Structure formats: structure tokens, C-alpha cells
Amino acid sequence: MPAMNDILAVILGGGRGSRLFPLTKLRSKPAVPIAGKYRLIDIPISNCINSGVYRMDVLTQFNSHSLHRHINETYNFDKFHTGFVEILAAEQTLESADWYQGTADALRKQIFQIRSSRAKYVLILAGDHLYRMDYVPMAEFHWEHNADITVAVQPVRREEASRLGILKRGQDGRISNFAEKPKDPAVLSEFISRPDEQRPFLGSMGIYLFNTQVLIDLLRNNPRFDDFGGDIIPHAIHHCAVYGFDFDGYWRDIGTIRSFYEANLELTCQNPPFNFFDTRQPVYTHSRFLPGSVVEDSTLRDVLLADGCQIHQADITHSVIGVRSVIAAGTKIKDSILMGADYYLDEAEADPAKPPIGIGSRCHIEGTIIDKNARLGADVVIRPFPSGTDYTNENWVVQDGIVVIPKNVVLPSGTKIGPSA
């Protein structure tokens, strides 16, 4: 049987990430911080390392500087190890002057690098999902069924079906039909695969294992196919042996502000659905060598607290507090995500015209995402808007009722944001 070392993982860096704006204003989706100290790209890379897949290419194109820096600073195998995490940035060549037009087109433009790896199989992963998965059982399923393509699938709720690729599968596990993000109720009714009323559909997780030559042939013979879910997979099920591999563990597509917000806050629970404390399958990230957090005379309830924070006489409930967060006295924070800061501000570098990095005194923050290096003055009040509200201001954005303070924004003392402000 083949080995995991025969597999090359290709992680898709994503496009403009408009549904995660403004978190993607200055970074790509996989570089968005999560759980206080990690980035989304850490999830698929850690899954690969824990599964024995040590050869990884990350395809990037949009706002990729911070992603490149994070990968270069974090994932360095020693000289005696054959593994690598390599950046494959979109580039103009003699064959093509276009940027990546979609997920499949991105790999088409990197066929030379894929062939150069001499990998027999290509594992295609998204860079913006939260899950823990051992890819070994999926690879063994692929080999045992002599598959050309294997798609990781899991049960899907009715309300999620229109956002995913939905499929039908035979008793032998072979996929017989596939629809990408179907919205027509009549089409959806044809794809009911399970007796479970809550989760009647089978959905693609966007995780694909290809025989390398099959992948190259599909990409070269169908130059107008730009996406895997919309083009390649629906075509392949009629010409190749395409199988569905069951995965029923936790999996979350972090594609919108609402899903990002909810996935983060779920991590503050006593028994979170995704466990970062798993010692057998850890999630790796950049080692920052930060001091332990200091909490002075404060009340914290259901809080995920990262390293290097300074919290003074604050009241924090059901929130994520990211690295190097500074929270001044008298502040209340509830149902919020603070991403923290990239650096500490020295007193000599402080600008007297601006509040320091962090949250000022006597603030009330609720239902809010505050990106890195934001500066909030004293007595700032932020409250959530009704669900479904979208609004854009010069210094803040509302997505589905959630207030988002972008990176590096300064909110003067006394600023009030909310439905009644």
C-alpha cells in the first residue's frame, strides 16, 4: 500500500475574502487570527503534520504578505527532514498573464511545481476551515477503493445546504451526483441522502484527494473549469471513480463574519466543540515567547485568554482576549473578540494625540470584533445591532449585526456605536 509520504498537500490561500471584510482588508483569509493566538492557516498545516503529510504547498494571491511572514517564521523543518511548507504565489508567466481565476485554475497554473514534487497523490485543502482531521483513514479509503478522487463528506443541516456542495452517493461509496451550493428547493429535494430530519444531506468539506495524473489531466483537458466544486467534481463523477469519505467530527467553514464570530466564542465554553488542548494532535503556531498574562483585580467568566495580556480591574464575560491585549480599569467586555496587538507600545513611542494600543478605561464593549492594534480611548461604548444589519462607517463596519473594528483603527474617547447611538 502507498505511504503518506507519497502525498503532496496543496492548501488554497483564498481570494479577496469579501465575506470576512474588514478582517481581510489587510490580510488574506488564512492569515486571519483565531482563538486568541493562532491563524486559520495553522489548522490545515497542523492536520497535515499530525497525519504524516510533510510536503505542503500554500497557494496565495491576495494580501498575502502577513501570511507569508507567518509561514516563514513558523514552519521550518530542519536540514535532515524532507518536509517543507512552500509558498506558491500567483505570478505572470509566458504561458499565462492572468491571476488565479478560481480554486482549480490556481492548481492549473502550478502544474509544473506539482509534477516536480513527484507525489503520486495531491491532497487539496482550504485555508479557512476549523477542524481536526487525521488524513490517514481518508488516504487508506482512497487506496482500498482504487479511487481516482476522494471527497471528504459529512452530514449537513438544511439551512447550510445552499452554502456547500451537496452530493448523492451509492452504497459502494461512489458519488453519483453533485450540486454546488444549490438553492432551488426542487434540486435540494433530489439530494436528500439521510433519514435524519436535522441533517438530511451529505455535503462536501472542500477536502479532495486526487491521483496526481488524474488531477493534471482534468485541469489540462478542461481549461475553462476554474473551480473544483463548481466545475471539476461535477464533471469528474461522470468520467472518473469519485468516492465520498465519511467524516462526522467538528468542521466549520469560517467564511463569514457571523461564522467566525460564533466559532471563536464557542471556544470559551467549558467543553468547546473544538479542543485546542488535544496533546496527541496539537495545533502549531508561531512561538512568540511572550510573558504570562497579568490579571489585576478583575472578573473573568468563560474567557479564552491568550499570552502577554495586561488586564486591570475589568469585567469580562464570554469573550476571546488575544495576545498582548491591554484593557484598562473599569471596562466591561461581553460576547466579544479582541485580537490583541502585534507589538507592545513603548512609552517613548507613544503619541499623545492618540490613545494607547488597547481598550481604554470605563469602556463598554459588547457583541464586537476588535482587530489587532486598535486604539480605543476612555468611555467608548459599542453595542451590537439587530441580526442582519449591514453598515459601513469610516472607522467601523457592521456585518450581520456584529460590529467590527478594523486593524489599526483609532476610536477617540467617548465614541458610541450601536443601534441607539
N, C-alpha and C positions, 0 to 999 in steps of 0.2 A: 504494500500500500504506500502511496506517496506520503511525504512528510510535510509538516507545516513550513519548513524552510523552502519548500517549492512555491510558496505563495508570496506574491507582492501585493501589499495593501496600498490602495490609492484613495486618499482622503480628499474629498471635494471641499474647497475653501469657500464656495458660495459666491453669489453675485452681490448686488448692491445692498441686499438686506433691508429693503424699504419697510417691511412689516415690523422690523425691530428698531426703526428710526425713533429717536435720535441716538440710541446706543451704538448704531452703526454709522454715525456721522463721521467719526474719525478713525474707525476700525472696521475690519471685516467681521462677519458673524462668528466665525470660530474663535476670534480673539476677545469676544465679549466675556467679562468676568462673571463667575457664577460661584455660589456657596462661599462667598467671602474672600477666598484666596486662590481659586482655580480659574481657568479659562475653559471655554467649551471644547477647544481642540484637545485638551488633556484627556477627555473621555475616550474618543476612539483610539488615540495613541496608547493610552494605558490598557485598553482592552486588547490591543494588538500585542503589546509586550507581555501581558499576563497569559496570552494564548500561544506564545511562542512564535508570533509573526514579527520578525525583527527588521524586515525591509519595508520601508514606508516612504511613499511619495505624497506630498501635500500640494495640490494644485491651487494656486492663488491668482487673483487678478485685481480685486477691488480693495482699496485702502489696506494694503497688506503689510505695511511697514511694522506695525506693532506685533502682528502675527509672526513675521519672520524673526524679529528680535526675540520673542518668547521661545520659539522653537530652537533657535541657535543657542540660547542661554541655558536651555533645559535639557534637551535630548542629545547628549553627546556620548556615544558608545566609545569604549577605549580602543586602542590600536589593534588589540588582539581579538576583537569581536567583529563579525562580518555584518552586523546590523547597521542601519542608518535611518535617519529621518531627513529626507531631502526635499527642498523646495523646488517645485516646477512652476515658475511664474509664466503667465501669458506673455508671449513675445511675437513680434513680427518676423517672418522668415521669407525666404524666396518662394516657398510653396504657398504661404498664406499671409496676408496683411491684416486679417481680421483678429479681433479678440475672441475669447471663448463665447460661443453663442448659446451654450447650454451644457448640461452635465455630460452628455455623450460627445458633443463637439470638443469639450475640454480634453477628453481622453484621445479623441481622434488626432488632435494637434500634438499629442505626446506619444504617438505610437512608436517613434524611434527609441525613446527612453524606455518604454515598456518592453520592447523587444530586446534592448540592451541588457536588461536585468536577467534575461534567460529564465524567468519564472514560468512555470507551467500553468499557474493559475493566478488570476487577478481578483483580489477582494476589494470591492468598491464600497466606500463608506462615506456617510455625510459628516460634516464637521460641526453640526449644530443640534445634535441629539444627546439626551441624557439617559444613559442606560448602562448596565454592566452585563457583558456577554462574553462567554468563552466561545471562541470561534472554532475550537477543535471539533465539537459534535456536529457543527454545520459542515465542516470540511469532510468529516467521515461520512456523513449523509450523502454529500455530493459524490464521493468516490464509490460508495456502496451502490448507488443508483445509476452509476455511469452517466451522470448528468452532464449536459453542456453548460447549463446555467442553473444556479440555485438561488432562490429568492427567500430571504428570511421573512416570515409572515407571523402575524398574531391576531387574535380576536379584536374586533373593532366595534365601538359603540355606534349607534345610529347617527348621533349628532356629529361624529367625527368622520363619517364615511366620505363626505363630499370634499374633505381636505387631503385624502390619501388615495393611493392606488388600490383598487378593490379587485379581488380575483376569485375565480372558481377553480376548484381542484378536484381531481378524481380520487378514487380510493387508493390508487397506487402512489399518490402524492404528486402526480404530474399536473401542472397548471393547464387548464383548457380554455380559459378566457380571462381577460384583464381589461379593466377600465380605469383610466387615470382621472381622479377627482370627479366622479360622476355626480351630477346634481339633479338629473331627471329622475323623479320617483319611479317611473316605469323601468328605467335601466337598473336602478338600485334593487328593485324587487326581483330582478333576474339573478342578482348576485348574493342572495341570502344563502348562506352555507352552513349555518349552525342553528340548532333548536333553541339556543339561548336568546330570550327576548331582549335582554340588555345589550348583548354583543353578538348580533346575528351574522356579521360579516367577517371575512378574512381580509386583512389589509397588508400591503407591502410596507416593510420598515425602511425601505430605501437602502437595504444591505444586499449586495449581489456578489456571488462567487461565480466567475467565468473561467472556463478553459481559455487560456490566453489566445490560442489561434482562432477560436470561435469569436471571441471579442473583436479581434483585429479584422476578421472577415466581415462581421456585421458592420463595423464602423466604416470600412473601406467600400463595401458594396452598397451602402446606403448613405451617400454623402449629405443628403438633406435631413437625415434624422439627427436632431440636435439634443434630444433628451432621452434618458433611459426609461422613465416612467411613461412618458407620452408617446414615444416612438419605438425605441429598441425592444423593450419587453413585449408590447402587444404584437410586434412583428415576429419576434423570435419564437413565440409559443406555437406558431404555425410551421416553423421550419427547423426548430431545434428541440432537444429534450430539456424542457424547463420544469424544474421541480420547486415545490414550496416546503421550506423547513420551518417547523413549528417552534416559536419562542413565545412563552407566556409570562415572562418576567416583566419587571418595570421597564417601560420605554416611553420617553416623552420627546416629542418634536418641539424644540424651543424655537419656533418660527415667528411668534408674535409677542408683543409686549405682555399681553394677558397670560400666555402660557409661560413666558419667562418669569413673570411676577409670581404666579401660582406655584411653579416648580421650586423656586427659591424658598418661598415661605413654608412649603411642605417640609423643608429640611429642618425647620425649627421645632418640629413636633418630637415628642418623646420617642416614638417609634416611626421614624420617617420612612416613606416608601422606597427611597434610595438611600443606601447606607454607605457613607464615606468612611466608616470605621472598619470596613472589612479588611483584615490584615492579610488574608490569602490573596485577594485581588485588589490591591491598593490603587488609588488614583494618584498619579505622579503629577508634579508641577514644579515651577521654578523655586529653588531654595533661596529664600530672601535673607535668612539669618537675622530675623527681627527679634526684639526683646518680647517678653511676655506682656500681655495686656495689663494695664493698671485700671482698676475699677474703684473709685473713691466714693463711699457713702451713697451708693446707687441701688436702685431696684431693677432687677432684670428677670423677666418671665418669658420662657420659651424663646430664647435668644440664641442664635448662632453667632458666636463671637470669634473673630479671626485674630491673628497675631498683631502685636505692635500698637494696640489701641490705647487711648487715654480718655477715660470716661469720668466725668466729675459731677457728682450729685445729680444724676439723671434718672429718669423713669422710662424704661424701655420694655415694650411688650411685643411678642410675636414679630420679630424683625431679624434681619441679617445685617451684621455690622462687619464691614470689610476691613482689610488690612490698613493700618496706620490711621484709622478713624479717630478724630478728635471731637469730643462732644462736651460742650461747656455746661456749667451749673444751671439747674432749673429747667432743663429741656425735657420734653416728653416726646417719645417716638413710639408709634404704634403701626403695625401692619405695613412696615416699610423695609426697603432695601437700600443700605448705604454701601457703596462700593469702596469707599475709603480714599486713599491717596497713593500716588506713585512715589512720593518722597515726603520727608519732613521739612517744614519751613523753618530755617534758622532765623533767629530774631534779627540778625544783621541784614537779612534779605527781605524782611517784612516791609510791605508797602503800607504806610499809614493811611493812605486813601482807600484801602480795601480791607475788609475783614480777613482774618487769617483763614487758612485752609481748614475746613471742618464746619461744624454746626455751632453757632453762637449761643449765648445764654438765653434762657427763657423762651426757647422756640417750641412750637407745637407742630410735629411732623406726623402725618397720618396718610396711609394709602399712597405712598410716594416711592419712586425710584430715584436715588440721587447718585449720579455718576461720579467718577473719580475727580479729585482735585477741586470740587465745587467749594465755594466760599459763601456761607450763609451768615449774615450779621445777626445781631440780637433781635429777639421778639418777632422772628419770622413765623408766619402761620401758613401751613399748607394742609389742605383737606381734599379728599377725593371727590370727583364729580360722579354723577349718576352713570351706571354702566352703559356703554355705548356712545358716550360723549367723546368726540374728537375735536381738538382745538390746538392751534399753533400760535405761540407767542414768541417774542424775540428771545426771551431767556428761559422759556419752559414750554413743554408740549404735553397735551393730554391725549392718551391713546386708550380707547375703551374705558374711559373714566379714571384711568390711572395717571397721576401727574408724574412726569419725567423731567428731572433737572439735568441737562446735558453736562458733559465733561467740561471742566474749567470755568463754568458759569459763576458769576458773582451776583448774589441777591442781597441788596442793601438792607440794613436794619429796618424792621417794621413792614417788610413786604408781606402781603397777604394774597394767597392763592386758594381759590375754592369756589364753589357754586354761589356763595353769598358774598364773595369778596368784592 
